Amino acid sequence: MIGTFVNVGAILVGSLIGLLFKRGIPERINTAVVKAQGIAVFVIGLNGVLTTMLYIDADGKLRDNNALLLLISLAVGCVIGELARIEDRLTGLSGFAERKLKADNLSKGFVTATLIFVVGAMGVVGAINDGLTGDSAILFTKATLDFITAIVLSASLGAGVILGAIPVLIVQGVISLLAGFIAPYVSDELIRMFSMVGYALVMAIGFNFICDAKIRIANLLPTLIVPILYYCLSPLFG
């Protein structure tokens, strides 16, 4: 699990550096940075969706794959999230923590950082390689990217970004520990479907940053479960 520990450490150090920068940034510049960060996040999400959804067929034509799954995942996940009121519960919990810790935007920073740090093939594949062979090269690369991202995010969103290290430790740590068991079941197709839906949520985060939209990202988190269920159940229906 050395790769996961390095990844978590990179996020923590990057977040702390970003918080130091945040203290000296005027509000108008911070607002501009958030908008610029939103553009970058949206482009990252768009690139991820297009990369995992589009392919070129044998005739050289551009085709889409699993577009219907994306639509269903967002619809079903949104309904589940709204019924469970995930956003409201998380906001209430973070509000309590914000008052105790005197920190702003804990919930927003945590959800944003979690999606950006956890979603994607690098974390899954890297954790499996780390657990099976001890090869941490992919996670070391991811740690470098997350370090830079953590600096920028925490400088604009605050201390909540630090908490994003927790799900990284849990998700990648569990995958590494169970790598021998889950590796046969984690196909490239499953990773593509999961990443496609995850990157769609990353796009929503970027849209919120750019347009001050009110997309309730936390209520969309259940969408990440839908492609996994689809992949596991689809063989039963041919």
ZIUR-V796479 format. One record per residue. N is the residue number from 1. RES is the residue in three letters. PHI is phi as a letter, one per 30 degrees, with the letter a starting at -180 (NA if undefined). OMEGA is omega in whole degrees, -180 to 180 (999 if undefined). BURIAL is I if it has 16 or more other ideal C-beta (glycine too) atoms within 10 Angstrom, else O. Layout:
# ZIUR-V796479
{{N:RES:PHI:OMEGA:BURIAL} {N:RES:PHI:OMEGA:BURIAL}}
This chain:
# ZIUR-V796479
{{1:MET:NA:-176:I} {2:ILE:e:-180:O} {3:GLY:d:178:I} {4:THR:d:179:I} {5:PHE:d:177:I} {6:VAL:d:179:I} {7:ASN:d:179:I} {8:VAL:d:179:I} {9:GLY:d:179:O} {10:ALA:d:179:I} {11:ILE:d:-179:I} {12:LEU:d:-179:I} {13:VAL:d:179:O} {14:GLY:d:179:I} {15:SER:d:180:I} {16:LEU:d:177:O} {17:ILE:d:179:I} {18:GLY:d:179:I} {19:LEU:d:177:I} {20:LEU:d:177:O} {21:PHE:d:-175:O} {22:LYS:e:-177:I} {23:ARG:d:-177:O} {24:GLY:c:-178:O} {25:ILE:c:176:O} {26:PRO:d:-174:O} {27:GLU:d:-178:O} {28:ARG:d:178:O} {29:ILE:d:179:O} {30:ASN:d:178:O} {31:THR:d:179:O} {32:ALA:d:179:O} {33:VAL:d:178:I} {34:VAL:d:178:I} {35:LYS:d:-180:O} {36:ALA:d:177:O} {37:GLN:d:178:I} {38:GLY:d:178:I} {39:ILE:d:-180:O} {40:ALA:d:-179:O} {41:VAL:d:179:I} {42:PHE:d:-180:I} {43:VAL:d:177:O} {44:ILE:d:179:I} {45:GLY:d:180:I} {46:LEU:d:178:O} {47:ASN:d:179:O} {48:GLY:d:179:I} {49:VAL:d:-178:I} {50:LEU:d:-179:O} {51:THR:d:-177:O} {52:THR:d:-176:I} {53:MET:c:-173:I} {54:LEU:c:176:O} {55:TYR:a:179:O} {56:ILE:c:-177:O} {57:ASP:d:-176:O} {58:ALA:d:179:O} {59:ASP:d:180:O} {60:GLY:i:180:O} {61:LYS:c:179:O} {62:LEU:d:-179:O} {63:ARG:b:174:O} {64:ASP:c:-178:O} {65:ASN:b:177:I} {66:ASN:i:177:I} {67:ALA:d:179:O} {68:LEU:d:178:O} {69:LEU:d:178:I} {70:LEU:d:180:I} {71:LEU:d:-179:O} {72:ILE:d:-179:I} {73:SER:e:-180:I} {74:LEU:d:-179:I} {75:ALA:d:-178:O} {76:VAL:d:-180:I} {77:GLY:d:179:I} {78:CYS:d:180:I} {79:VAL:d:180:O} {80:ILE:d:-179:I} {81:GLY:d:179:I} {82:GLU:d:179:O} {83:LEU:d:-180:O} {84:ALA:d:179:O} {85:ARG:h:-178:O} {86:ILE:d:-179:I} {87:GLU:d:-179:I} {88:ASP:d:-179:O} {89:ARG:d:180:O} {90:LEU:d:178:I} {91:THR:d:178:I} {92:GLY:d:179:O} {93:LEU:d:-180:O} {94:SER:d:178:I} {95:GLY:d:177:O} {96:PHE:d:180:O} {97:ALA:d:179:I} {98:GLU:d:179:I} {99:ARG:d:-179:O} {100:LYS:d:-176:O} {101:LEU:c:-178:O} {102:LYS:h:179:O} {103:ALA:b:-178:I} {104:ASP:c:171:O} {105:ASN:h:179:I} {106:LEU:e:-178:I} {107:SER:d:-178:I} {108:LYS:d:180:I} {109:GLY:d:-179:I} {110:PHE:d:-179:I} {111:VAL:d:-180:I} {112:THR:d:-179:I} {113:ALA:d:-179:I} {114:THR:e:-179:I} {115:LEU:d:-177:I} {116:ILE:d:-177:I} {117:PHE:d:-173:I} {118:VAL:c:-176:I} {119:VAL:d:176:I} {120:GLY:k:-175:I} {121:ALA:d:-175:I} {122:MET:e:-179:I} {123:GLY:d:-178:I} {124:VAL:d:-178:I} {125:VAL:d:180:I} {126:GLY:d:180:I} {127:ALA:d:178:I} {128:ILE:d:178:I} {129:ASN:d:180:I} {130:ASP:d:-178:I} {131:GLY:d:-176:I} {132:LEU:d:-172:O} {133:THR:c:-176:O} {134:GLY:i:179:O} {135:ASP:d:-176:O} {136:SER:c:-173:I} {137:ALA:e:-178:O} {138:ILE:d:-180:I} {139:LEU:d:175:I} {140:PHE:d:176:I} {141:THR:d:178:O} {142:LYS:d:179:I} {143:ALA:d:179:I} {144:THR:d:179:O} {145:LEU:d:-180:O} {146:ASP:d:178:I} {147:PHE:d:180:I} {148:ILE:d:-180:O} {149:THR:d:-179:I} {150:ALA:d:178:I} {151:ILE:d:-177:I} {152:VAL:d:-178:I} {153:LEU:d:-177:I} {154:SER:d:177:I} {155:ALA:d:-179:I} {156:SER:c:-174:I} {157:LEU:c:175:I} {158:GLY:j:-169:I} {159:ALA:d:-179:I} {160:GLY:e:-179:I} {161:VAL:d:179:I} {162:ILE:e:-178:I} {163:LEU:d:178:I} {164:GLY:d:177:I} {165:ALA:d:-177:I} {166:ILE:d:178:O} {167:PRO:d:176:O} {168:VAL:d:178:I} {169:LEU:d:-177:O} {170:ILE:d:-175:O} {171:VAL:d:-178:I} {172:GLN:d:178:I} {173:GLY:d:179:I} {174:VAL:d:180:O} {175:ILE:d:180:I} {176:SER:d:-179:I} {177:LEU:d:-178:O} {178:LEU:c:-173:O} {179:ALA:e:-179:I} {180:GLY:d:-178:O} {181:PHE:d:-172:O} {182:ILE:c:-176:O} {183:ALA:e:-180:O} {184:PRO:d:-176:O} {185:TYR:c:-179:O} {186:VAL:c:-179:I} {187:SER:d:177:O} {188:ASP:d:-179:O} {189:GLU:d:179:O} {190:LEU:d:179:I} {191:ILE:d:179:I} {192:ARG:d:-179:I} {193:MET:d:180:I} {194:PHE:d:-179:I} {195:SER:d:180:I} {196:MET:e:-180:I} {197:VAL:d:180:I} {198:GLY:d:180:I} {199:TYR:d:175:I} {200:ALA:d:177:I} {201:LEU:d:176:I} {202:VAL:d:175:I} {203:MET:e:180:I} {204:ALA:d:177:I} {205:ILE:d:179:I} {206:GLY:d:178:I} {207:PHE:d:177:I} {208:ASN:d:180:I} {209:PHE:d:-173:I} {210:ILE:d:-170:I} {211:CYS:c:-175:O} {212:ASP:h:180:O} {213:ALA:d:-177:O} {214:LYS:c:176:O} {215:ILE:d:-176:O} {216:ARG:d:-172:I} {217:ILE:d:-178:I} {218:ALA:d:179:I} {219:ASN:d:178:I} {220:LEU:c:-177:I} {221:LEU:e:178:I} {222:PRO:d:178:I} {223:THR:d:-178:I} {224:LEU:d:-179:I} {225:ILE:d:-173:O} {226:VAL:e:-180:I} {227:PRO:d:178:I} {228:ILE:d:178:O} {229:LEU:d:180:O} {230:TYR:d:-178:I} {231:TYR:d:-177:I} {232:CYS:d:-174:O} {233:LEU:c:-175:O} {234:SER:e:178:O} {235:PRO:d:-179:O} {236:LEU:d:-178:O} {237:PHE:c:178:O} {238:GLY:i:999:O}}
